Amino acid sequence: MNNDVVISVENLWKQYRYGVLSHRALYKDLQSWWARFRGKEDPNLPILTGRQFNSSTDSADHFWAIQNINFEVKQGEVLGIIGKNGAGKSTLLKIMSRVTTPTRGQIKIRGRVASLLEVGTGFHPELTGRENIFLNGAILGMTKDEIRKNFDEIIDFAEIEKFIDTPVKRYSSGMYVRLAFAVAAHLDTDFMVVDEVLAVGDATFQRKCSGKMNDVASRGRTVLFVSHNMSAINRLCSRALYLRKGCLAGDGPVGPVVEGYISDDLDLSGAWHASSDPLASQLHYLISARVLNNKGETSSVVAFDEGCLVEVTYRAPCSDENFVVAVKITNGKGEDVFASWDRDSIKGRRTRTGNVYVERCRIPGYLLRPGVYWVAPMVETMRHSRREKLETGSLSFEVSDIGFEFEKTRWGVVTPLLTWNIVE
């Protein structure tokens, strides 16, 4: 590896067996263990050889969690790892953290790894928080003096000083994750591996963790971060890996990779229809939604300088005068751009004489940047003094760069044309 490369992943494969914990024969288990110990291929996995291996297809009792992944991570990089559930993200991190071994290929790691793969990883439930800090530090290869040097800072960050001598089995999940993250972030390891566990904490703690991860990266430590929160990935990471069905589908600057992940397999139909008949159900109100261009036609592509209309067709009880329709717009990075409610411009109570209604909302030109957007139609109704909110289905469309005369580096999620005046 080069001097600035701390992780090198070469031709990495990982295979599991469906519903089988072993080969059901002691001598085969020993064969597999001895082969792994010597760095050889497992003789009990015939799928790994020849044409069958190159095809990377699953067999009746085996499946590939990771397939032929190659990449390098440089010192000080904050690398985001994204993908749908089952794409192989957690498997990749477990291999990096030496929790499991690869079926083929290798990972070269320079330095000590602090892993936070799930809440309370490496904690003993019968030990106190204080004892688990020293236990976890020892597992990470720290000396007692190194742990003591950071002990007070760990407790302050976790905000559990009153409970530090309480067995962690009595901790809430939030206390668990605060202490686990504090240990992983403050001990003197070379890089940190963080799975989706930060979703357990509250909003204040998540902001605190984000700041700490930025601080960790600024000090030259490498961070590998797995999350389904694309806003967090965009905010924290400079580079992203996109895993799809165990394969590496994208590797590069975080913006384009995230947009590719979100728009992948996206059907830009410009229209959405309920999968069942809403008129036959008292629980479903949305019937359809679509995007219209300036000609009133359903369209999946609209010009930047023209804007579009979002049309929502819904069913509403005649007796419900507080029925509200809304749409939420999300961009290709997973960021909520804005939401709009019909009550913003339709004032007063409305008397409905029918069962099915159509409403249109105009999105003006010179607002949405070129790119892919999702539209989520919503309805809200007051029934029996209880607010019900239904968000179902989504449609997507693309804003083309026709009429986009701004510089590509213009800041912001939207590009509104505002009025300026010189005051003399």
Buried (B, 14 or more C-beta within 10 A) or exposed (E): EEEEBBBBBBEBBBBBBEEEEEBEEEEBBEBBEEBBEEEEBBEBBEBBEEEEBEEBEBBEEBBBBBBBBEBBBBBBBBBBBBBBEEBBBBBBBBBBBEEBEBBBBEBEBBEEBBBBBBBBBBBBEEBBBBBBBBBBBEBBBBEEEBBEBBBEEBBEBBBBEEBBEBBBEEBEEBBBBBBBBBBBBBBBBBBBBBBBBBEBBEEEBBEBBBEBBBEBBEEEBBBBBBBBBBEBBBBBBEBBBBBBBBBBBBBEEBEEBBBBBBBEEBEBBBBBBBEEEBEEEEEBBBBBBBBBBEEEEBBBBBBBBBBBBBBBBBBBEEEBEEBBBBBBBBBBBBBEBEEBBBBEEEEEEBEBEEEEBEBEBEBEBBBBBBBBBBBBBBBBBEEEEEEEEBEBBBBBBBBBBEEBEEEEEEEEEEBEEEEEEEEE
